[in-house]
């Protein structure tokens, strides 16, 4: 027994942050069984997420000795790429937890199970960014997705929330089945589930119809999870119906984890070497940029608008992936990290405006924000910075990441895709500015939703202000962040 522990310990140490979250989940489950307390459950969740984040940072800084390349059963790997994405998964999960506490304070049904679902989904996200095997790919993805079904439909008294959960359940199950069938075809062609093993076997099956169909089916499944066109139809409905903190989670944690896993799969398994797959991703990226921006132009619901916006942003990241191949990890890391933080800021404002929970709905329509500047100037400032960052305006993080995306397309001689990013950014600027102008209009006589008077001293309020400062700092001084993203390599 001692020998078994001695052999397992070096392998398990790099996964300590994930183990901490798993232990936190068990503690939260036991605390709910013994005594239902929203405050206790929320506090335990935050403590566990902070402990996991601090442990992860300690590992990255070398406080516990920097681990070498570590593989568990050939399925998971901890490398700088995984650790970089884990940091933003932890930060996003913490932010969503702090937003969920005041939001669900007046929720009449059980509140505590939401934190269990959030922790379980976060474990799936952490494992996704370290998966390098088709089996771990699927298992970790489902571990992220299944709790999301419950989280989306958590406020089941609202028809839209229940519809949101059911739509995501049905369509996600279809995408998962497609993904699994694609994996089966790839395994039948190559005889291996390991990403690097697939790359090595690719020379022998380069023109195999089974391999091409399998890779295409996997790209379809990944595109659905990323809400990329033409597999985007669920996105605006799910964003609109989901409780605001859960929509925040879906827009940040879920997207970061899925994109990291997709990039690792495409690069490690050398799937981009297949001309058919390359062309397919180019088409998906182009359609995502066009559909996402064009469909967002006439939206009057802010959550639907951000849903369509996310489709376009996933298109921009896929342009980077298809343009520069092996060097894509650095720019995609930067882009997804800043996209997650910006989404936290925007959805954070929506959550603060909608807190506490009301059966009637949320502050999701544009007219709810008309004249917000005149009563909530700081909150308006937060929202303005986030919208400018989404639009890619200079002196914000969004400008830096979008600029690098265009440079990546040009370096890869993908002139058409570079032009699509510029066109998409121009279209995006129109609807982001329309939202900004709404903030400074004459206020409505009747105010349906408003942030609490002391929102700025609440944890959620402090969080959105800190995120705003980070977005501005990276926009003005991006060198350190770019260096960190560049060093976060895939082993």
C-alpha positions as CSV (number, residue, x, y, z in Angstrom):
1,X,0.0,0.0,0.0
2,X,2.8,2.4,0.9
3,X,4.6,1.6,-2.4
4,X,1.4,2.3,-4.3
5,X,1.0,5.7,-2.6
6,X,4.7,6.5,-3.1
7,X,4.4,5.7,-6.9
8,X,1.1,7.6,-7.2
9,X,2.1,10.7,-5.3
10,X,4.4,12.3,-7.9
11,X,1.7,11.8,-10.5
12,X,-1.2,13.2,-8.4
13,X,0.6,16.3,-7.1
14,X,0.3,18.4,-10.3
15,X,-3.5,17.6,-10.2
16,X,-3.8,19.0,-6.6
17,X,-6.0,22.0,-7.7
18,X,-8.5,19.6,-9.3
19,X,-8.4,17.3,-6.3
20,X,-9.1,20.3,-4.0
21,X,-12.2,21.2,-6.0
22,X,-13.3,17.5,-5.8
23,X,-12.9,17.5,-2.0
24,X,-14.8,20.8,-1.8
25,X,-17.6,19.3,-3.8
26,X,-17.8,16.4,-1.2
27,X,-17.7,18.9,1.7
28,X,-20.5,21.0,0.2
29,X,-22.6,17.9,-0.4
30,X,-22.2,16.8,3.2
31,X,-22.9,20.3,4.5
32,X,-26.2,20.4,2.5
33,X,-27.1,17.0,3.9
34,X,-26.5,18.1,7.5
35,X,-27.9,21.6,7.3
36,X,-29.2,23.7,4.5
37,X,-27.6,27.2,4.6
38,X,-27.1,29.4,1.6
39,X,-24.4,31.4,3.3
40,X,-22.4,28.3,4.5
41,X,-22.7,26.6,1.1
42,X,-21.6,29.7,-0.8
43,X,-18.7,30.3,1.6
44,X,-17.4,26.8,1.4
45,X,-17.5,26.9,-2.4
46,X,-15.6,30.2,-2.5
47,X,-13.0,28.9,0.0
48,X,-12.5,25.7,-2.1
49,X,-12.1,27.7,-5.4
50,X,-9.7,30.1,-3.8
51,X,-7.6,27.2,-2.3
52,X,-7.5,25.5,-5.7
53,X,-6.4,28.8,-7.4
54,X,-3.7,29.6,-4.8
55,X,-2.4,26.0,-5.1
56,X,-2.3,26.3,-8.9
57,X,-0.5,29.7,-8.8
58,X,2.0,28.2,-6.3
59,X,2.8,25.3,-8.7
60,X,3.3,27.8,-11.6
61,X,5.5,30.0,-9.5
62,X,7.6,27.0,-8.3
63,X,6.6,27.2,-4.6
64,X,6.1,23.4,-4.6
65,X,8.6,22.6,-7.2
66,X,7.7,23.0,-10.9
67,X,6.4,19.6,-12.2
68,X,7.8,18.1,-15.4
69,X,5.6,16.7,-18.1
70,X,3.1,14.5,-16.2
71,X,0.7,12.0,-17.8
72,X,-1.9,10.0,-15.9
73,X,-2.8,6.7,-17.7
74,X,-2.0,8.4,-20.9
75,X,-5.1,10.5,-20.7
76,X,-4.3,13.8,-18.9
77,X,-1.3,16.1,-19.0
78,X,-0.4,19.2,-16.9
79,X,1.7,21.6,-19.0
80,X,2.0,25.4,-19.1
81,X,-0.9,25.5,-21.6
82,X,-3.2,23.7,-19.3
83,X,-2.1,25.8,-16.3
84,X,-2.7,29.1,-18.1
85,X,-6.3,28.1,-19.0
86,X,-6.9,26.6,-15.5
87,X,-6.1,30.0,-14.0
88,X,-8.9,31.7,-16.0
89,X,-11.3,28.8,-15.3
90,X,-10.8,29.3,-11.6
91,X,-11.1,33.1,-11.8
92,X,-14.3,32.8,-13.9
93,X,-15.8,30.2,-11.6
94,X,-15.1,32.4,-8.6
95,X,-16.7,35.4,-10.3
96,X,-19.8,33.4,-11.2
97,X,-20.0,32.1,-7.6
98,X,-19.8,35.7,-6.2
99,X,-22.5,36.8,-8.7
100,X,-24.8,33.8,-7.9
101,X,-24.9,34.4,-4.1
102,X,-26.8,37.8,-4.1
103,X,-28.8,36.8,-7.2
104,X,-30.3,33.7,-5.6
105,X,-30.7,35.2,-2.1
106,X,-34.4,35.5,-2.5
107,X,-34.9,32.4,-4.6
108,X,-37.8,30.5,-3.0
109,X,-36.7,27.0,-3.7
110,X,-33.5,25.2,-2.7
111,X,-30.4,27.3,-3.6
112,X,-27.6,25.1,-2.4
113,X,-27.5,22.5,-5.1
114,X,-26.5,25.2,-7.6
115,X,-23.0,25.4,-6.0
116,X,-22.6,21.6,-6.3
117,X,-23.4,21.7,-10.0
118,X,-21.0,24.6,-10.4
119,X,-18.2,22.8,-8.7
120,X,-18.8,19.6,-10.7
121,X,-18.9,21.5,-14.0
122,X,-15.7,23.3,-13.0
123,X,-13.9,19.9,-12.4
124,X,-14.9,19.0,-15.9
125,X,-13.5,22.2,-17.3
126,X,-10.2,21.8,-15.5
127,X,-9.9,18.3,-16.8
128,X,-10.8,19.4,-20.3
129,X,-7.8,21.7,-20.7
130,X,-5.5,18.9,-19.6
131,X,-7.0,16.1,-21.7
132,X,-4.9,14.7,-24.5
133,X,-6.8,11.5,-25.3
134,X,-10.1,11.0,-27.1
135,X,-11.5,9.1,-24.0
136,X,-10.6,11.9,-21.6
137,X,-11.8,14.4,-24.2
138,X,-15.3,13.0,-24.1
139,X,-15.5,12.2,-20.4
140,X,-14.3,15.7,-19.2
141,X,-16.6,17.4,-21.8
142,X,-19.6,15.5,-20.5
143,X,-18.6,16.3,-16.9
144,X,-18.7,20.0,-17.8
145,X,-21.9,19.7,-19.9
146,X,-24.2,17.6,-17.8
147,X,-24.3,19.9,-14.7
148,X,-24.9,22.8,-17.1
149,X,-28.3,21.3,-18.0
150,X,-29.4,21.6,-14.4
151,X,-27.8,25.0,-14.0
152,X,-29.5,26.5,-17.0
153,X,-33.0,25.3,-15.9
154,X,-32.4,26.0,-12.2
155,X,-35.0,28.8,-12.1
156,X,-37.6,26.4,-13.5
157,X,-40.5,28.7,-12.5
158,X,-39.5,30.8,-15.5
159,X,-40.6,29.3,-18.7
160,X,-37.6,30.6,-20.6
161,X,-35.2,29.1,-18.1
162,X,-36.8,25.6,-18.4
163,X,-36.8,26.0,-22.2
164,X,-33.1,27.0,-22.1
165,X,-32.1,23.9,-20.2
166,X,-34.2,21.5,-22.3
167,X,-32.9,23.0,-25.6
168,X,-29.3,22.7,-24.5
169,X,-30.0,19.2,-23.2
170,X,-31.5,17.9,-26.5
171,X,-29.1,19.7,-28.9
172,X,-26.0,19.0,-26.7
173,X,-26.8,15.3,-26.6
174,X,-27.0,15.3,-30.4
175,X,-23.7,17.1,-30.7
176,X,-22.1,14.7,-28.2
177,X,-23.4,11.7,-30.2
178,X,-21.9,13.2,-33.3
179,X,-18.6,13.8,-31.5
180,X,-18.5,10.2,-30.2
181,X,-19.2,8.8,-33.6
182,X,-16.4,10.9,-35.0
183,X,-14.1,9.5,-32.4
184,X,-15.1,6.0,-33.3
185,X,-14.2,6.6,-36.9
186,X,-10.8,8.1,-36.0
187,X,-10.1,5.1,-33.7
188,X,-11.1,2.7,-36.5
189,X,-8.7,4.4,-38.9
190,X,-5.7,5.0,-36.6
191,X,-6.0,2.3,-33.9
192,X,-5.3,4.8,-31.1
193,X,-7.1,7.3,-28.9
194,X,-4.0,9.3,-28.0
195,X,-3.8,12.7,-29.7
196,X,-0.1,12.4,-30.6
197,X,-0.7,8.8,-31.6
198,X,-3.3,10.0,-34.1
199,X,-0.8,12.4,-35.5
200,X,1.8,9.7,-36.0
201,X,-0.7,7.4,-37.7
202,X,-2.0,10.2,-39.9
203,X,0.6,9.5,-42.7
204,X,-0.8,6.0,-43.2
205,X,-4.5,7.1,-43.3
206,X,-4.1,10.6,-44.7
207,X,-6.6,10.0,-47.5
208,X,-8.8,7.5,-45.7
209,X,-12.5,8.4,-46.1
210,X,-13.2,7.0,-42.6
211,X,-10.5,9.4,-41.1
212,X,-11.8,12.4,-42.9
213,X,-15.5,11.7,-42.0
214,X,-14.4,11.1,-38.3
215,X,-12.4,14.3,-38.2
216,X,-15.3,16.3,-39.8
217,X,-17.8,14.9,-37.3
218,X,-15.5,15.9,-34.4
219,X,-15.2,19.4,-35.8
220,X,-19.0,19.6,-36.0
221,X,-19.3,18.6,-32.4
222,X,-16.7,21.1,-31.3
223,X,-18.3,23.8,-33.3
224,X,-21.6,23.2,-31.5
225,X,-20.0,23.4,-28.1
226,X,-18.3,26.6,-29.1
227,X,-21.6,27.9,-30.6
228,X,-19.9,28.4,-34.0
229,X,-22.1,28.8,-37.1
230,X,-23.9,26.9,-38.6
231,X,-24.3,25.0,-35.3
232,X,-25.2,28.2,-33.4
233,X,-29.0,28.2,-33.4
234,X,-29.2,27.3,-29.7
235,X,-27.0,30.1,-28.4
236,X,-29.3,33.2,-28.2
237,X,-32.2,31.2,-26.8
238,X,-30.1,29.5,-24.1
239,X,-28.3,32.8,-23.2
240,X,-31.6,34.6,-22.9
241,X,-33.4,32.0,-20.8
242,X,-30.5,31.1,-18.5
243,X,-30.2,32.8,-15.1
244,X,-27.7,35.6,-15.4
245,X,-24.9,34.0,-13.3
246,X,-25.3,30.8,-15.2
247,X,-25.2,32.6,-18.6
248,X,-22.0,34.2,-17.2
249,X,-20.6,30.7,-16.5
250,X,-21.5,29.5,-20.0
251,X,-19.9,32.5,-21.7
252,X,-16.7,32.3,-19.7
253,X,-15.7,28.9,-18.2
254,X,-17.4,26.7,-20.8
255,X,-15.9,28.7,-23.8
256,X,-12.4,28.8,-22.4
257,X,-12.3,25.1,-21.6
258,X,-13.8,24.0,-24.9
259,X,-11.5,26.2,-27.0
260,X,-8.4,25.1,-25.1
261,X,-9.4,21.4,-25.7
262,X,-10.2,22.1,-29.3
263,X,-6.8,23.8,-29.9
264,X,-4.9,21.0,-28.2
265,X,-6.8,18.4,-30.2
266,X,-6.2,20.2,-33.6
267,X,-2.5,20.8,-32.9
268,X,-1.5,17.6,-31.1
269,X,-3.5,15.3,-33.4
270,X,-2.4,17.3,-36.5
271,X,-6.0,17.3,-37.7
272,X,-5.3,20.7,-39.4
273,X,-3.0,18.8,-41.8
274,X,-6.1,17.3,-43.5
275,X,-7.0,19.8,-46.3
276,X,-10.7,18.9,-45.9
277,X,-10.7,19.8,-42.2
278,X,-8.7,23.0,-42.8
279,X,-11.3,24.1,-45.4
280,X,-14.1,23.1,-43.1
281,X,-12.8,25.2,-40.2
282,X,-12.3,28.2,-42.6
283,X,-16.0,27.9,-43.7
284,X,-17.1,27.6,-40.0
285,X,-15.0,30.7,-39.0
286,X,-16.4,32.7,-41.9
287,X,-20.0,31.8,-41.3
288,X,-19.6,32.5,-37.5
289,X,-18.2,36.0,-38.2
290,X,-21.0,36.8,-40.7
291,X,-24.0,35.2,-38.9
292,X,-22.9,36.3,-35.4
293,X,-22.5,40.0,-36.3
294,X,-25.4,40.3,-38.8
295,X,-27.9,38.6,-36.5
296,X,-26.8,40.8,-33.6
297,X,-27.5,44.0,-35.4
298,X,-31.2,44.1,-34.7
299,X,-31.3,42.5,-31.3
300,X,-33.1,44.4,-28.5
301,X,-32.4,41.9,-25.8
302,X,-28.9,42.4,-24.4
303,X,-28.3,38.7,-23.5
304,X,-29.3,37.6,-27.0
305,X,-27.1,40.3,-28.4
306,X,-24.1,38.9,-26.4
307,X,-25.0,35.4,-27.5
308,X,-24.7,36.4,-31.2
309,X,-21.6,38.3,-30.3
310,X,-20.0,35.2,-28.9
311,X,-20.7,33.4,-32.2
312,X,-18.6,36.0,-34.0
313,X,-15.8,35.9,-31.4
314,X,-15.5,32.2,-31.7
315,X,-15.1,32.7,-35.5
316,X,-12.2,35.1,-34.8
317,X,-10.4,32.6,-32.7
318,X,-10.9,29.8,-35.2
319,X,-9.3,32.1,-37.8
320,X,-6.2,32.2,-35.6
321,X,-6.2,28.4,-35.3
322,X,-6.4,27.7,-39.0
323,X,-4.0,30.5,-40.0
324,X,-0.8,29.9,-38.0
325,X,-1.1,26.2,-37.0
326,X,1.4,25.2,-34.3
327,X,1.8,28.8,-33.1
328,X,-1.9,29.3,-32.5
329,X,-1.8,28.5,-28.8
330,X,-0.4,31.8,-27.7
331,X,-2.9,34.1,-29.4
332,X,-5.9,31.8,-28.7
333,X,-4.8,31.8,-25.0
334,X,-4.8,35.6,-25.0
335,X,-8.0,36.0,-26.9
336,X,-10.0,33.5,-24.9
337,X,-8.7,34.8,-21.5
338,X,-9.6,38.4,-22.4
339,X,-12.9,37.3,-23.9
340,X,-13.8,35.5,-20.7
341,X,-12.9,38.5,-18.5
342,X,-14.9,40.9,-20.8
343,X,-17.9,38.5,-20.7
344,X,-17.6,38.4,-16.9
345,X,-17.8,42.2,-16.8
346,X,-20.8,42.5,-19.1
347,X,-22.8,39.6,-17.7
348,X,-21.7,40.8,-14.2
349,X,-23.5,44.1,-14.8
350,X,-26.6,42.3,-16.0
351,X,-26.5,40.1,-12.9
352,X,-26.1,43.1,-10.6
353,X,-29.0,44.9,-12.3
354,X,-31.1,41.7,-12.0
355,X,-30.3,40.9,-8.4
356,X,-32.0,39.7,-6.4
357,X,-34.0,37.0,-8.1
358,X,-37.5,37.9,-9.4
359,X,-40.0,35.5,-11.0
360,X,-40.9,38.3,-13.4
361,X,-37.5,38.1,-15.2
362,X,-34.2,40.0,-15.5
363,X,-32.8,43.3,-16.7
364,X,-32.0,41.9,-20.1
365,X,-33.8,44.3,-22.5
366,X,-32.0,47.3,-23.8
367,X,-34.6,49.7,-22.5
368,X,-33.8,48.5,-19.0
369,X,-30.5,50.3,-19.4
370,X,-31.7,53.5,-20.9
371,X,-30.2,56.4,-19.0
372,X,-28.2,54.1,-16.6
373,X,-25.4,56.7,-16.6
374,X,-27.6,59.2,-14.7
375,X,-28.2,56.9,-11.8
376,X,-25.3,54.4,-11.9
377,X,-22.3,56.2,-13.4
378,X,-19.6,53.7,-12.2
379,X,-21.6,50.7,-13.4
380,X,-22.1,52.5,-16.7
381,X,-18.3,53.0,-16.9
382,X,-17.7,49.3,-16.4
383,X,-20.2,48.4,-19.1
384,X,-18.8,51.0,-21.5
385,X,-15.2,49.7,-21.1
386,X,-16.4,46.1,-21.7
387,X,-18.4,47.0,-24.8
388,X,-15.4,48.9,-26.2
389,X,-13.2,45.9,-25.5
390,X,-15.7,43.6,-27.3
391,X,-15.7,46.0,-30.2
392,X,-11.8,46.0,-30.3
393,X,-11.3,49.7,-29.6
394,X,-7.7,50.8,-28.8
395,X,-6.6,51.0,-25.1
396,X,-8.6,47.9,-24.2
397,X,-7.6,44.3,-24.1
398,X,-10.1,43.5,-26.9
399,X,-8.1,45.7,-29.3
400,X,-4.8,43.9,-28.6
401,X,-6.3,40.4,-29.0
402,X,-8.2,41.3,-32.2
403,X,-5.0,43.0,-33.6
404,X,-3.0,39.8,-33.0
405,X,-5.8,37.7,-34.6
406,X,-5.6,39.9,-37.8
407,X,-1.7,39.6,-37.7
408,X,-2.1,35.8,-37.4
409,X,-4.3,35.7,-40.5
410,X,-1.9,37.8,-42.4
411,X,1.1,35.7,-41.3
412,X,-0.7,32.7,-42.6
413,X,-1.5,34.4,-45.9
414,X,-5.2,34.0,-45.2
415,X,-6.1,37.4,-46.7
416,X,-9.8,36.6,-47.0
417,X,-10.0,35.6,-43.3
418,X,-8.1,38.8,-42.3
419,X,-10.7,40.8,-44.2
420,X,-13.5,38.9,-42.5
421,X,-12.2,39.9,-39.1
422,X,-12.0,43.6,-40.1
423,X,-15.5,43.4,-41.6
424,X,-16.9,41.6,-38.5
425,X,-15.3,44.2,-36.2
426,X,-16.9,47.0,-38.2
427,X,-20.3,45.4,-37.9
428,X,-19.7,44.7,-34.2
429,X,-18.8,48.3,-33.6
430,X,-22.3,49.4,-34.8
431,X,-24.3,47.3,-32.3
432,X,-21.9,47.8,-29.4
433,X,-22.1,51.6,-29.9
434,X,-25.9,51.3,-30.0
435,X,-25.9,49.7,-26.5
436,X,-23.5,52.4,-25.3
437,X,-25.7,55.2,-26.6
438,X,-28.7,53.7,-24.8
439,X,-26.8,54.1,-21.5
440,X,-26.5,57.9,-21.9
441,X,-30.1,58.6,-23.1
442,X,-32.8,60.3,-21.1
443,X,-33.8,57.9,-18.3
444,X,-37.1,56.1,-18.4
445,X,-39.8,57.4,-16.1
446,X,-40.4,53.9,-14.8
447,X,-37.4,51.9,-13.5
448,X,-38.2,48.1,-13.6
449,X,-34.7,46.9,-12.6
450,X,-31.8,48.6,-10.9
451,X,-28.6,47.6,-9.0
452,X,-28.8,47.7,-5.3
453,X,-27.7,50.9,-3.7
454,X,-24.6,49.4,-2.2
455,X,-23.6,47.3,-5.3
456,X,-20.1,48.7,-5.3
457,X,-19.2,47.3,-1.9
458,X,-20.6,43.8,-2.6
459,X,-18.2,41.1,-3.8
460,X,-19.8,40.9,-7.2
461,X,-19.5,44.7,-7.6
462,X,-15.8,44.7,-6.6
463,X,-15.3,41.8,-9.0
464,X,-16.6,43.7,-12.1
465,X,-14.6,46.8,-11.2
466,X,-11.4,44.7,-10.9
467,X,-12.1,43.0,-14.2
468,X,-12.5,46.4,-15.8
469,X,-9.1,47.5,-14.5
470,X,-7.5,44.3,-15.8
471,X,-9.0,44.8,-19.3
472,X,-7.7,48.4,-19.3
473,X,-4.3,47.4,-18.0
474,X,-3.8,44.7,-20.7
475,X,-5.0,47.2,-23.3
476,X,-2.4,49.7,-22.3
477,X,0.5,47.5,-21.3
478,X,0.1,44.1,-23.0
479,X,3.7,42.9,-23.0
480,X,3.7,40.9,-19.7
481,X,0.4,39.2,-20.5
482,X,1.6,38.4,-24.1
483,X,4.8,36.9,-22.7
484,X,2.9,34.7,-20.3
485,X,0.6,33.5,-23.0
486,X,3.5,32.8,-25.3
487,X,5.3,30.8,-22.6
488,X,2.2,28.7,-22.0
489,X,3.2,26.1,-24.6
490,X,1.6,22.7,-25.4
491,X,4.1,19.9,-24.6
